[in-house]
Amino acid sequence: MLDNANSKHDNANNTIDYGWCKLKPVISAEQIKIRTQEIGAEISAKYGDNPGGIVVVGLLDGCFLYMADLIRQLHIKEGVSTAFVKVSSYKGTTRTNNLKVVRDLEEGIVEGKVVLLVDDILDTGYTMEALSNYIYAKGAKKIITTVALDKECCREAQIKVDYAGFIVEDFFVVGYGLDYKSMFRELGGVYELVDLNEKII
């Protein structure tokens, strides 16, 4: 896994300037591709023969690029099912411990199953912890977790992700599914959002 030393910003020449904000490169699309292949291989090696396959549950909205890339790297003999859940826990750039399910799982889809819970980023851990408990309450046999980015320095809940893509520091990141007010999700790499001037937008 790349640690903080390997996922530092690239040189300033690669910074994207939108006028009202700038994006400084943190992790490239190629680094993400390689690491996602590694995680897919690790999960396949451990759960490839699991009876009944696995159910991959994505936490919307930010998970969609990482989840799409990851499931194509999974080799599970009895198949992969997919499902999505959506909760509200963010507003702008401010974290909150509140969790509200706004899109629920299909009835019975995780019952008795091994679930791979996918999210874009893990920071305090409260959302992942609450969602894991919620999915267990729906009858899941086992939950394994994976995130594209892990802000270990921000952890408050008693939870540790099973498969993390990259460890990042405590700055606001966008790209590869992560957004600022629904923007920048389409970017292939991960960037730090800097020099934000909200008066212009």
mmCIF file of the C-alpha atoms, coordinates in Angstrom:
data_MODEL
# 
_entry.id   MODEL 
# 
loop_
_atom_site.group_PDB 
_atom_site.id 
_atom_site.type_symbol 
_atom_site.label_atom_id 
_atom_site.label_alt_id 
_atom_site.label_comp_id 
_atom_site.label_asym_id 
_atom_site.label_entity_id 
_atom_site.label_seq_id 
_atom_site.pdbx_PDB_ins_code 
_atom_site.Cartn_x 
_atom_site.Cartn_y 
_atom_site.Cartn_z 
_atom_site.occupancy 
_atom_site.B_iso_or_equiv 
_atom_site.pdbx_formal_charge 
_atom_site.auth_seq_id 
_atom_site.auth_comp_id 
_atom_site.auth_asym_id 
_atom_site.auth_atom_id 
_atom_site.pdbx_PDB_model_num 
ATOM 1   C CA . MET A 1 1   ? 0.000   0.000   0.000   1.00 0.00 ? 1   MET A CA 1 
ATOM 2   C CA . LEU A 1 2   ? 1.240   3.507   -0.737  1.00 0.00 ? 2   LEU A CA 1 
ATOM 3   C CA . ASP A 1 3   ? 1.716   5.477   2.459   1.00 0.00 ? 3   ASP A CA 1 
ATOM 4   C CA . ASN A 1 4   ? 1.751   9.222   3.023   1.00 0.00 ? 4   ASN A CA 1 
ATOM 5   C CA . ALA A 1 5   ? 5.329   9.527   1.772   1.00 0.00 ? 5   ALA A CA 1 
ATOM 6   C CA . ASN A 1 6   ? 4.429   7.978   -1.577  1.00 0.00 ? 6   ASN A CA 1 
ATOM 7   C CA . SER A 1 7   ? 1.160   9.837   -2.097  1.00 0.00 ? 7   SER A CA 1 
ATOM 8   C CA . LYS A 1 8   ? 2.437   13.412  -1.677  1.00 0.00 ? 8   LYS A CA 1 
ATOM 9   C CA . HIS A 1 9   ? 1.610   16.129  -4.148  1.00 0.00 ? 9   HIS A CA 1 
ATOM 10  C CA . ASP A 1 10  ? 3.218   16.136  -7.553  1.00 0.00 ? 10  ASP A CA 1 
ATOM 11  C CA . ASN A 1 11  ? 5.048   19.259  -8.693  1.00 0.00 ? 11  ASN A CA 1 
ATOM 12  C CA . ALA A 1 12  ? 3.067   22.477  -8.926  1.00 0.00 ? 12  ALA A CA 1 
ATOM 13  C CA . ASN A 1 13  ? 3.083   22.365  -12.744 1.00 0.00 ? 13  ASN A CA 1 
ATOM 14  C CA . ASN A 1 14  ? 0.371   19.697  -12.569 1.00 0.00 ? 14  ASN A CA 1 
ATOM 15  C CA . THR A 1 15  ? -1.980  21.826  -10.468 1.00 0.00 ? 15  THR A CA 1 
ATOM 16  C CA . ILE A 1 16  ? -5.372  22.440  -12.128 1.00 0.00 ? 16  ILE A CA 1 
ATOM 17  C CA . ASP A 1 17  ? -6.498  26.066  -11.835 1.00 0.00 ? 17  ASP A CA 1 
ATOM 18  C CA . TYR A 1 18  ? -10.255 26.715  -12.162 1.00 0.00 ? 18  TYR A CA 1 
ATOM 19  C CA . GLY A 1 19  ? -9.978  30.356  -11.153 1.00 0.00 ? 19  GLY A CA 1 
ATOM 20  C CA . TRP A 1 20  ? -12.243 29.986  -8.133  1.00 0.00 ? 20  TRP A CA 1 
ATOM 21  C CA . CYS A 1 21  ? -10.208 27.050  -6.798  1.00 0.00 ? 21  CYS A CA 1 
ATOM 22  C CA . LYS A 1 22  ? -7.136  24.949  -7.518  1.00 0.00 ? 22  LYS A CA 1 
ATOM 23  C CA . LEU A 1 23  ? -6.633  21.185  -7.485  1.00 0.00 ? 23  LEU A CA 1 
ATOM 24  C CA . LYS A 1 24  ? -3.235  19.844  -6.459  1.00 0.00 ? 24  LYS A CA 1 
ATOM 25  C CA . PRO A 1 25  ? -2.434  16.251  -7.535  1.00 0.00 ? 25  PRO A CA 1 
ATOM 26  C CA . VAL A 1 26  ? -2.241  13.669  -4.762  1.00 0.00 ? 26  VAL A CA 1 
ATOM 27  C CA . ILE A 1 27  ? -2.683  10.249  -6.439  1.00 0.00 ? 27  ILE A CA 1 
ATOM 28  C CA . SER A 1 28  ? -2.576  9.541   -10.174 1.00 0.00 ? 28  SER A CA 1 
ATOM 29  C CA . ALA A 1 29  ? -5.052  7.477   -12.176 1.00 0.00 ? 29  ALA A CA 1 
ATOM 30  C CA . GLU A 1 30  ? -2.290  4.970   -12.926 1.00 0.00 ? 30  GLU A CA 1 
ATOM 31  C CA . GLN A 1 31  ? -1.488  4.513   -9.223  1.00 0.00 ? 31  GLN A CA 1 
ATOM 32  C CA . ILE A 1 32  ? -5.187  3.936   -8.544  1.00 0.00 ? 32  ILE A CA 1 
ATOM 33  C CA . LYS A 1 33  ? -5.425  1.351   -11.332 1.00 0.00 ? 33  LYS A CA 1 
ATOM 34  C CA . ILE A 1 34  ? -2.479  -0.639  -10.008 1.00 0.00 ? 34  ILE A CA 1 
ATOM 35  C CA . ARG A 1 35  ? -3.645  -0.547  -6.394  1.00 0.00 ? 35  ARG A CA 1 
ATOM 36  C CA . THR A 1 36  ? -7.216  -1.536  -7.323  1.00 0.00 ? 36  THR A CA 1 
ATOM 37  C CA . GLN A 1 37  ? -5.872  -4.564  -9.188  1.00 0.00 ? 37  GLN A CA 1 
ATOM 38  C CA . GLU A 1 38  ? -3.883  -5.525  -6.094  1.00 0.00 ? 38  GLU A CA 1 
ATOM 39  C CA . ILE A 1 39  ? -6.913  -5.249  -3.812  1.00 0.00 ? 39  ILE A CA 1 
ATOM 40  C CA . GLY A 1 40  ? -9.066  -7.243  -6.221  1.00 0.00 ? 40  GLY A CA 1 
ATOM 41  C CA . ALA A 1 41  ? -6.455  -10.001 -6.288  1.00 0.00 ? 41  ALA A CA 1 
ATOM 42  C CA . GLU A 1 42  ? -6.201  -10.069 -2.487  1.00 0.00 ? 42  GLU A CA 1 
ATOM 43  C CA . ILE A 1 43  ? -9.966  -10.310 -2.007  1.00 0.00 ? 43  ILE A CA 1 
ATOM 44  C CA . SER A 1 44  ? -10.282 -12.948 -4.736  1.00 0.00 ? 44  SER A CA 1 
ATOM 45  C CA . ALA A 1 45  ? -7.546  -15.053 -3.168  1.00 0.00 ? 45  ALA A CA 1 
ATOM 46  C CA . LYS A 1 46  ? -9.288  -15.042 0.209   1.00 0.00 ? 46  LYS A CA 1 
ATOM 47  C CA . TYR A 1 47  ? -12.964 -15.189 -0.796  1.00 0.00 ? 47  TYR A CA 1 
ATOM 48  C CA . GLY A 1 48  ? -12.911 -16.621 -4.316  1.00 0.00 ? 48  GLY A CA 1 
ATOM 49  C CA . ASP A 1 49  ? -14.192 -20.014 -3.132  1.00 0.00 ? 49  ASP A CA 1 
ATOM 50  C CA . ASN A 1 50  ? -16.735 -18.604 -0.677  1.00 0.00 ? 50  ASN A CA 1 
ATOM 51  C CA . PRO A 1 51  ? -20.011 -20.574 -0.839  1.00 0.00 ? 51  PRO A CA 1 
ATOM 52  C CA . GLY A 1 52  ? -22.754 -18.362 -2.229  1.00 0.00 ? 52  GLY A CA 1 
ATOM 53  C CA . GLY A 1 53  ? -20.326 -15.824 -3.607  1.00 0.00 ? 53  GLY A CA 1 
ATOM 54  C CA . ILE A 1 54  ? -20.263 -12.329 -2.162  1.00 0.00 ? 54  ILE A CA 1 
ATOM 55  C CA . VAL A 1 55  ? -22.490 -9.253  -2.165  1.00 0.00 ? 55  VAL A CA 1 
ATOM 56  C CA . VAL A 1 56  ? -20.716 -5.992  -2.936  1.00 0.00 ? 56  VAL A CA 1 
ATOM 57  C CA . VAL A 1 57  ? -22.522 -3.079  -1.290  1.00 0.00 ? 57  VAL A CA 1 
ATOM 58  C CA . GLY A 1 58  ? -21.523 0.402   -2.421  1.00 0.00 ? 58  GLY A CA 1 
ATOM 59  C CA . LEU A 1 59  ? -22.044 3.505   -0.328  1.00 0.00 ? 59  LEU A CA 1 
ATOM 60  C CA . LEU A 1 60  ? -23.374 6.208   -2.661  1.00 0.00 ? 60  LEU A CA 1 
ATOM 61  C CA . ASP A 1 61  ? -22.490 8.581   -4.104  1.00 0.00 ? 61  ASP A CA 1 
ATOM 62  C CA . GLY A 1 62  ? -18.729 8.593   -3.901  1.00 0.00 ? 62  GLY A CA 1 
ATOM 63  C CA . CYS A 1 63  ? -18.088 4.862   -4.264  1.00 0.00 ? 63  CYS A CA 1 
ATOM 64  C CA . PHE A 1 64  ? -19.213 4.447   -7.852  1.00 0.00 ? 64  PHE A CA 1 
ATOM 65  C CA . LEU A 1 65  ? -15.879 4.749   -9.693  1.00 0.00 ? 65  LEU A CA 1 
ATOM 66  C CA . TYR A 1 66  ? -13.904 2.693   -7.184  1.00 0.00 ? 66  TYR A CA 1 
ATOM 67  C CA . MET A 1 67  ? -16.615 0.032   -6.948  1.00 0.00 ? 67  MET A CA 1 
ATOM 68  C CA . ALA A 1 68  ? -16.896 -0.259  -10.744 1.00 0.00 ? 68  ALA A CA 1 
ATOM 69  C CA . ASP A 1 69  ? -13.142 -0.683  -11.089 1.00 0.00 ? 69  ASP A CA 1 
ATOM 70  C CA . LEU A 1 70  ? -12.882 -3.081  -8.162  1.00 0.00 ? 70  LEU A CA 1 
ATOM 71  C CA . ILE A 1 71  ? -15.647 -5.547  -9.056  1.00 0.00 ? 71  ILE A CA 1 
ATOM 72  C CA . ARG A 1 72  ? -14.068 -6.062  -12.476 1.00 0.00 ? 72  ARG A CA 1 
ATOM 73  C CA . GLN A 1 73  ? -10.975 -7.303  -10.647 1.00 0.00 ? 73  GLN A CA 1 
ATOM 74  C CA . LEU A 1 74  ? -12.872 -9.842  -8.519  1.00 0.00 ? 74  LEU A CA 1 
ATOM 75  C CA . HIS A 1 75  ? -12.822 -13.536 -9.391  1.00 0.00 ? 75  HIS A CA 1 
ATOM 76  C CA . ILE A 1 76  ? -15.450 -15.221 -7.232  1.00 0.00 ? 76  ILE A CA 1 
ATOM 77  C CA . LYS A 1 77  ? -16.470 -18.732 -8.321  1.00 0.00 ? 77  LYS A CA 1 
ATOM 78  C CA . GLU A 1 78  ? -20.083 -18.502 -7.170  1.00 0.00 ? 78  GLU A CA 1 
ATOM 79  C CA . GLY A 1 79  ? -20.545 -14.956 -8.373  1.00 0.00 ? 79  GLY A CA 1 
ATOM 80  C CA . VAL A 1 80  ? -20.750 -11.343 -7.286  1.00 0.00 ? 80  VAL A CA 1 
ATOM 81  C CA . SER A 1 81  ? -24.025 -9.575  -6.503  1.00 0.00 ? 81  SER A CA 1 
ATOM 82  C CA . THR A 1 82  ? -24.180 -5.798  -6.216  1.00 0.00 ? 82  THR A CA 1 
ATOM 83  C CA . ALA A 1 83  ? -26.288 -3.421  -4.196  1.00 0.00 ? 83  ALA A CA 1 
ATOM 84  C CA . PHE A 1 84  ? -26.196 0.202   -3.125  1.00 0.00 ? 84  PHE A CA 1 
ATOM 85  C CA . VAL A 1 85  ? -27.070 2.133   -0.004  1.00 0.00 ? 85  VAL A CA 1 
ATOM 86  C CA . LYS A 1 86  ? -27.087 5.882   0.514   1.00 0.00 ? 86  LYS A CA 1 
ATOM 87  C CA . VAL A 1 87  ? -26.809 7.782   3.759   1.00 0.00 ? 87  VAL A CA 1 
ATOM 88  C CA . SER A 1 88  ? -26.539 11.466  4.574   1.00 0.00 ? 88  SER A CA 1 
ATOM 89  C CA . SER A 1 89  ? -23.524 12.366  6.678   1.00 0.00 ? 89  SER A CA 1 
ATOM 90  C CA . TYR A 1 90  ? -21.754 15.211  4.857   1.00 0.00 ? 90  TYR A CA 1 
ATOM 91  C CA . LYS A 1 91  ? -22.657 18.808  4.128   1.00 0.00 ? 91  LYS A CA 1 
ATOM 92  C CA . GLY A 1 92  ? -20.142 20.841  2.133   1.00 0.00 ? 92  GLY A CA 1 
ATOM 93  C CA . THR A 1 93  ? -16.768 20.130  3.738   1.00 0.00 ? 93  THR A CA 1 
ATOM 94  C CA . THR A 1 94  ? -18.070 19.618  7.278   1.00 0.00 ? 94  THR A CA 1 
ATOM 95  C CA . ARG A 1 95  ? -18.086 16.204  8.946   1.00 0.00 ? 95  ARG A CA 1 
ATOM 96  C CA . THR A 1 96  ? -20.992 15.125  11.112  1.00 0.00 ? 96  THR A CA 1 
ATOM 97  C CA . ASN A 1 97  ? -21.601 12.023  13.214  1.00 0.00 ? 97  ASN A CA 1 
ATOM 98  C CA . ASN A 1 98  ? -25.270 11.840  12.231  1.00 0.00 ? 98  ASN A CA 1 
ATOM 99  C CA . LEU A 1 99  ? -26.314 9.008   9.913   1.00 0.00 ? 99  LEU A CA 1 
ATOM 100 C CA . LYS A 1 100 ? -29.595 8.834   8.015   1.00 0.00 ? 100 LYS A CA 1 
ATOM 101 C CA . VAL A 1 101 ? -30.371 6.095   5.473   1.00 0.00 ? 101 VAL A CA 1 
ATOM 102 C CA . VAL A 1 102 ? -31.905 7.731   2.404   1.00 0.00 ? 102 VAL A CA 1 
ATOM 103 C CA . ARG A 1 103 ? -31.658 4.731   0.037   1.00 0.00 ? 103 ARG A CA 1 
ATOM 104 C CA . ASP A 1 104 ? -32.042 1.307   1.592   1.00 0.00 ? 104 ASP A CA 1 
ATOM 105 C CA . LEU A 1 105 ? -30.868 -2.124  0.493   1.00 0.00 ? 105 LEU A CA 1 
ATOM 106 C CA . GLU A 1 106 ? -33.174 -4.500  -1.310  1.00 0.00 ? 106 GLU A CA 1 
ATOM 107 C CA . GLU A 1 107 ? -34.982 -6.724  1.166   1.00 0.00 ? 107 GLU A CA 1 
ATOM 108 C CA . GLY A 1 108 ? -33.042 -9.901  1.963   1.00 0.00 ? 108 GLY A CA 1 
ATOM 109 C CA . ILE A 1 109 ? -30.104 -9.249  -0.370  1.00 0.00 ? 109 ILE A CA 1 
ATOM 110 C CA . VAL A 1 110 ? -27.441 -9.477  2.371   1.00 0.00 ? 110 VAL A CA 1 
ATOM 111 C CA . GLU A 1 111 ? -29.101 -12.111 4.527   1.00 0.00 ? 111 GLU A CA 1 
ATOM 112 C CA . GLY A 1 112 ? -26.689 -14.970 5.236   1.00 0.00 ? 112 GLY A CA 1 
ATOM 113 C CA . LYS A 1 113 ? -24.113 -13.482 2.853   1.00 0.00 ? 113 LYS A CA 1 
ATOM 114 C CA . VAL A 1 114 ? -20.524 -12.315 2.964   1.00 0.00 ? 114 VAL A CA 1 
ATOM 115 C CA . VAL A 1 115 ? -20.709 -8.589  2.212   1.00 0.00 ? 115 VAL A CA 1 
ATOM 116 C CA . LEU A 1 116 ? -17.950 -6.436  0.763   1.00 0.00 ? 116 LEU A CA 1 
ATOM 117 C CA . LEU A 1 117 ? -18.772 -2.884  1.863   1.00 0.00 ? 117 LEU A CA 1 
ATOM 118 C CA . VAL A 1 118 ? -17.234 -0.286  -0.475  1.00 0.00 ? 118 VAL A CA 1 
ATOM 119 C CA . ASP A 1 119 ? -16.749 3.423   0.201   1.00 0.00 ? 119 ASP A CA 1 
ATOM 120 C CA . ASP A 1 120 ? -14.668 6.181   -1.318  1.00 0.00 ? 120 ASP A CA 1 
ATOM 121 C CA . ILE A 1 121 ? -13.013 7.482   1.865   1.00 0.00 ? 121 ILE A CA 1 
ATOM 122 C CA . LEU A 1 122 ? -12.768 6.583   5.550   1.00 0.00 ? 122 LEU A CA 1 
ATOM 123 C CA . ASP A 1 123 ? -11.994 9.312   8.055   1.00 0.00 ? 123 ASP A CA 1 
ATOM 124 C CA . THR A 1 124 ? -13.649 9.400   11.493  1.00 0.00 ? 124 THR A CA 1 
ATOM 125 C CA . GLY A 1 125 ? -15.108 5.959   10.800  1.00 0.00 ? 125 GLY A CA 1 
ATOM 126 C CA . TYR A 1 126 ? -18.523 6.715   12.265  1.00 0.00 ? 126 TYR A CA 1 
ATOM 127 C CA . THR A 1 127 ? -20.384 6.194   8.995   1.00 0.00 ? 127 THR A CA 1 
ATOM 128 C CA . MET A 1 128 ? -18.659 2.878   8.249   1.00 0.00 ? 128 MET A CA 1 
ATOM 129 C CA . GLU A 1 129 ? -19.187 1.669   11.810  1.00 0.00 ? 129 GLU A CA 1 
ATOM 130 C CA . ALA A 1 130 ? -22.888 2.572   11.828  1.00 0.00 ? 130 ALA A CA 1 
ATOM 131 C CA . LEU A 1 131 ? -23.457 1.129   8.365   1.00 0.00 ? 131 LEU A CA 1 
ATOM 132 C CA . SER A 1 132 ? -21.689 -2.127  9.248   1.00 0.00 ? 132 SER A CA 1 
ATOM 133 C CA . ASN A 1 133 ? -23.934 -2.519  12.284  1.00 0.00 ? 133 ASN A CA 1 
ATOM 134 C CA . TYR A 1 134 ? -26.951 -1.726  10.105  1.00 0.00 ? 134 TYR A CA 1 
ATOM 135 C CA . ILE A 1 135 ? -26.028 -4.381  7.524   1.00 0.00 ? 135 ILE A CA 1 
ATOM 136 C CA . TYR A 1 136 ? -25.339 -6.964  10.230  1.00 0.00 ? 136 TYR A CA 1 
ATOM 137 C CA . ALA A 1 137 ? -28.819 -6.225  11.608  1.00 0.00 ? 137 ALA A CA 1 
ATOM 138 C CA . LYS A 1 138 ? -30.184 -7.128  8.171   1.00 0.00 ? 138 LYS A CA 1 
ATOM 139 C CA . GLY A 1 139 ? -28.679 -10.611 8.508   1.00 0.00 ? 139 GLY A CA 1 
ATOM 140 C CA . ALA A 1 140 ? -25.244 -10.400 6.884   1.00 0.00 ? 140 ALA A CA 1 
ATOM 141 C CA . LYS A 1 141 ? -22.996 -13.340 7.767   1.00 0.00 ? 141 LYS A CA 1 
ATOM 142 C CA . LYS A 1 142 ? -19.747 -11.383 7.531   1.00 0.00 ? 142 LYS A CA 1 
ATOM 143 C CA . ILE A 1 143 ? -18.733 -7.880  6.431   1.00 0.00 ? 143 ILE A CA 1 
ATOM 144 C CA . ILE A 1 144 ? -15.393 -7.000  4.901   1.00 0.00 ? 144 ILE A CA 1 
ATOM 145 C CA . THR A 1 145 ? -14.615 -3.374  4.145   1.00 0.00 ? 145 THR A CA 1 
ATOM 146 C CA . THR A 1 146 ? -12.652 -1.533  1.500   1.00 0.00 ? 146 THR A CA 1 
ATOM 147 C CA . VAL A 1 147 ? -12.110 2.149   0.746   1.00 0.00 ? 147 VAL A CA 1 
ATOM 148 C CA . ALA A 1 148 ? -10.196 3.955   -1.947  1.00 0.00 ? 148 ALA A CA 1 
ATOM 149 C CA . LEU A 1 149 ? -8.731  6.416   0.571   1.00 0.00 ? 149 LEU A CA 1 
ATOM 150 C CA . ASP A 1 150 ? -8.058  6.104   4.292   1.00 0.00 ? 150 ASP A CA 1 
ATOM 151 C CA . LYS A 1 151 ? -7.543  9.133   6.538   1.00 0.00 ? 151 LYS A CA 1 
ATOM 152 C CA . GLU A 1 152 ? -6.112  7.164   9.446   1.00 0.00 ? 152 GLU A CA 1 
ATOM 153 C CA . CYS A 1 153 ? -5.167  10.366  11.261  1.00 0.00 ? 153 CYS A CA 1 
ATOM 154 C CA . CYS A 1 154 ? -8.850  11.283  11.627  1.00 0.00 ? 154 CYS A CA 1 
ATOM 155 C CA . ARG A 1 155 ? -10.109 7.994   13.073  1.00 0.00 ? 155 ARG A CA 1 
ATOM 156 C CA . GLU A 1 156 ? -12.436 8.298   16.063  1.00 0.00 ? 156 GLU A CA 1 
ATOM 157 C CA . ALA A 1 157 ? -14.673 5.205   15.809  1.00 0.00 ? 157 ALA A CA 1 
ATOM 158 C CA . GLN A 1 158 ? -13.355 1.768   16.737  1.00 0.00 ? 158 GLN A CA 1 
ATOM 159 C CA . ILE A 1 159 ? -13.156 0.441   13.204  1.00 0.00 ? 159 ILE A CA 1 
ATOM 160 C CA . LYS A 1 160 ? -10.329 -0.587  10.914  1.00 0.00 ? 160 LYS A CA 1 
ATOM 161 C CA . VAL A 1 161 ? -10.764 -1.015  7.175   1.00 0.00 ? 161 VAL A CA 1 
ATOM 162 C CA . ASP A 1 162 ? -9.795  -4.409  5.763   1.00 0.00 ? 162 ASP A CA 1 
ATOM 163 C CA . TYR A 1 163 ? -8.550  -3.226  2.360   1.00 0.00 ? 163 TYR A CA 1 
ATOM 164 C CA . ALA A 1 164 ? -7.469  0.398   1.931   1.00 0.00 ? 164 ALA A CA 1 
ATOM 165 C CA . GLY A 1 165 ? -6.231  1.816   -1.324  1.00 0.00 ? 165 GLY A CA 1 
ATOM 166 C CA . PHE A 1 166 ? -4.149  4.749   -0.138  1.00 0.00 ? 166 PHE A CA 1 
ATOM 167 C CA . ILE A 1 167 ? -3.476  6.484   3.150   1.00 0.00 ? 167 ILE A CA 1 
ATOM 168 C CA . VAL A 1 168 ? -3.916  10.245  2.868   1.00 0.00 ? 168 VAL A CA 1 
ATOM 169 C CA . GLU A 1 169 ? -3.456  13.174  5.199   1.00 0.00 ? 169 GLU A CA 1 
ATOM 170 C CA . ASP A 1 170 ? -6.217  15.359  6.603   1.00 0.00 ? 170 ASP A CA 1 
ATOM 171 C CA . PHE A 1 171 ? -6.927  17.643  3.676   1.00 0.00 ? 171 PHE A CA 1 
ATOM 172 C CA . PHE A 1 172 ? -10.040 17.919  1.516   1.00 0.00 ? 172 PHE A CA 1 
ATOM 173 C CA . VAL A 1 173 ? -9.755  15.666  -1.531  1.00 0.00 ? 173 VAL A CA 1 
ATOM 174 C CA . VAL A 1 174 ? -11.781 15.400  -4.731  1.00 0.00 ? 174 VAL A CA 1 
ATOM 175 C CA . GLY A 1 175 ? -11.713 13.271  -7.865  1.00 0.00 ? 175 GLY A CA 1 
ATOM 176 C CA . TYR A 1 176 ? -12.187 9.549   -8.454  1.00 0.00 ? 176 TYR A CA 1 
ATOM 177 C CA . GLY A 1 177 ? -15.754 9.746   -7.190  1.00 0.00 ? 177 GLY A CA 1 
ATOM 178 C CA . LEU A 1 178 ? -15.143 12.276  -4.421  1.00 0.00 ? 178 LEU A CA 1 
ATOM 179 C CA . ASP A 1 179 ? -16.791 15.655  -4.823  1.00 0.00 ? 179 ASP A CA 1 
ATOM 180 C CA . TYR A 1 180 ? -17.085 19.196  -3.673  1.00 0.00 ? 180 TYR A CA 1 
ATOM 181 C CA . LYS A 1 181 ? -20.749 20.199  -4.066  1.00 0.00 ? 181 LYS A CA 1 
ATOM 182 C CA . SER A 1 182 ? -21.223 17.475  -6.728  1.00 0.00 ? 182 SER A CA 1 
ATOM 183 C CA . MET A 1 183 ? -18.224 18.622  -8.794  1.00 0.00 ? 183 MET A CA 1 
ATOM 184 C CA . PHE A 1 184 ? -14.956 16.844  -9.705  1.00 0.00 ? 184 PHE A CA 1 
ATOM 185 C CA . ARG A 1 185 ? -16.203 13.256  -9.317  1.00 0.00 ? 185 ARG A CA 1 
ATOM 186 C CA . GLU A 1 186 ? -15.250 12.520  -12.942 1.00 0.00 ? 186 GLU A CA 1 
ATOM 187 C CA . LEU A 1 187 ? -11.519 13.130  -12.503 1.00 0.00 ? 187 LEU A CA 1 
ATOM 188 C CA . GLY A 1 188 ? -9.419  9.992   -12.843 1.00 0.00 ? 188 GLY A CA 1 
ATOM 189 C CA . GLY A 1 189 ? -6.956  10.935  -10.118 1.00 0.00 ? 189 GLY A CA 1 
ATOM 190 C CA . VAL A 1 190 ? -7.266  12.294  -6.576  1.00 0.00 ? 190 VAL A CA 1 
ATOM 191 C CA . TYR A 1 191 ? -6.585  15.967  -5.858  1.00 0.00 ? 191 TYR A CA 1 
ATOM 192 C CA . GLU A 1 192 ? -6.427  18.295  -2.886  1.00 0.00 ? 192 GLU A CA 1 
ATOM 193 C CA . LEU A 1 193 ? -8.895  21.183  -3.120  1.00 0.00 ? 193 LEU A CA 1 
ATOM 194 C CA . VAL A 1 194 ? -7.051  24.434  -2.331  1.00 0.00 ? 194 VAL A CA 1 
ATOM 195 C CA . ASP A 1 195 ? -7.441  28.206  -2.709  1.00 0.00 ? 195 ASP A CA 1 
ATOM 196 C CA . LEU A 1 196 ? -11.217 27.939  -2.628  1.00 0.00 ? 196 LEU A CA 1 
ATOM 197 C CA . ASN A 1 197 ? -13.110 31.187  -3.273  1.00 0.00 ? 197 ASN A CA 1 
ATOM 198 C CA . GLU A 1 198 ? -16.790 30.404  -2.723  1.00 0.00 ? 198 GLU A CA 1 
ATOM 199 C CA . LYS A 1 199 ? -17.835 33.993  -3.436  1.00 0.00 ? 199 LYS A CA 1 
ATOM 200 C CA . ILE A 1 200 ? -17.288 33.353  -7.156  1.00 0.00 ? 200 ILE A CA 1 
ATOM 201 C CA . ILE A 1 201 ? -19.370 30.192  -7.456  1.00 0.00 ? 201 ILE A CA 1 
# 
